Amino acid sequence: MATCASAVRRGYPAVVRALALLLVVMVPVIGCEPTATSSPHAGSDDPPPPAQAPLPAARPPASALHVDPRGCAVGVLPVSPSVQRGVCFAHNYQSGGARGYGSEVSRASLGELSALGVTWVSLTPFGFMDGPAATEVRHVGAMRAGETDARMRAEIAAARDAGLSVLLKPHLWIRGGVFLGDIDPGSEAGWRAWFHSYQEWIVRYARLAQELGVPLLAVGVEFGSSSGSREADWRAVIAAVRAVYEGELVYAANWDEVGSVPFWDALDYVGVQFYPPLATRLDESPEAVTRRVATHLDALGALSTRVDRPVLLTEVGYKSVRGTALRPHEWPEHMQHTPEPSEAEQALCYRLLLNAVAERPFIRGVYWWKWFSDPDAQEEGPNGFSPRGKLAEAVLRAAYSPRCASP
């Protein structure tokens, strides 16, 4: 979500992130809330960094994207109506959250998504940790700009009014923007304390989800430092959630963590934050990107068969920059080459991924990072992840909207 952590995360200038870090330190005082983001962690098969400078001249795209008069991109396969056609819907904290969750502006943005053909949105309230070794998870409480319980109730109701189903995806934010996969309380006693605090926090949202009839809840996001090594603790968390919540459950594993999670049988879906590298060089051919997409998705298919659970891409996204497929998780300013704007490359990655999803029935949902509650949000800048108003929006419409499926 577009809040304090948004600036520390993907797609914002260094000066903005520095300011955000200062604000984070003051969170208890000013009530600023971090964004609903994940921190996709670079895996061992990341491609080597491309040359920093000079950049080779950009070549013409192998296949240009055409958009028809209805606003539908040509050459995009429709996603099955049984698939969760999702978007990660991000809260804007600015001006005390006046254009964030629970506002009329946010309600209008949900209506835009419904018209686009979206059928599901992920909504994310945040908890806080002081550092990766902390053992306490703090609730947002009464922070007026953040995802308070009152905001979450209003936003879930607004989503329902717009005809959208909700994946409630509570997330943690660690001061300084530390990746969640680096959490380590440092001792057995520390881990026991952390799981006790985390379980209380997530069960609170499970109760809220049950009360409001939310159909799908994420029990965790990107906890790679414990998901594979502390199976019993995670099974206890899942059991505690099941005790108060009757809906379906997913765990959102980072893309390089998903194969080592041992408790998929206790959940309804295999969830993955899908940010593997899809290219090894700038201006990779669409054919090469397609092959890498297939390799990663087919590995998920094998996992799905082994654990007998369907797959949800709980988060996937691409920046609108040249070379976006190289390291999809990176902020534009952290890329190994100077990013150049490219809506075409973002749209190409959307098209190739969605076409691959349409051909793999074991994938039951895909959630695109991200769509802000405030249409005028400037947090990411023009090269960020949002598809709103870009060529990628036409690709989403073509894959999601029934109006694009008819001749």
Buried (B, 14 or more C-beta within 10 A) or exposed (E): BBBBBBBBBBBBEEEBBEBBBEBBEEBEEBBBBBBBBBBBBBBEEBBEEBEEEEBEEBEEBEEEBEBEEEBBBBEBBBBEEEBBBBBBBBBBBBEBBBBBBBBEBBBBBBBBBBEBBBBBBBBBBBBBBEEBBBBBBBBBEEBBBBBBBEBBBBBBBBBBEBEBBBBBBBBBBBBBBBBBBBBEBEEEEBBBBBBBBBBEBBBBBBEBBBEBEBBBBBBBBBBBBBBBEBBEBBBBBBEBBBEBBEBBBBBBBBBBBBBEBBBBEBBBBBBBBBBBBBBBBBBBBBEBBBEBBBEBBEBBBEBBEEBEBBBBBBBBBBBBBBBBBBBBBBBBBEBBBBBBBBBBBBBBBBBBBBBBBBEBEBBBBBBBBBBBBBBEBEBBBBBBBBBBEBBBBBBBBBBBBEEBBEE
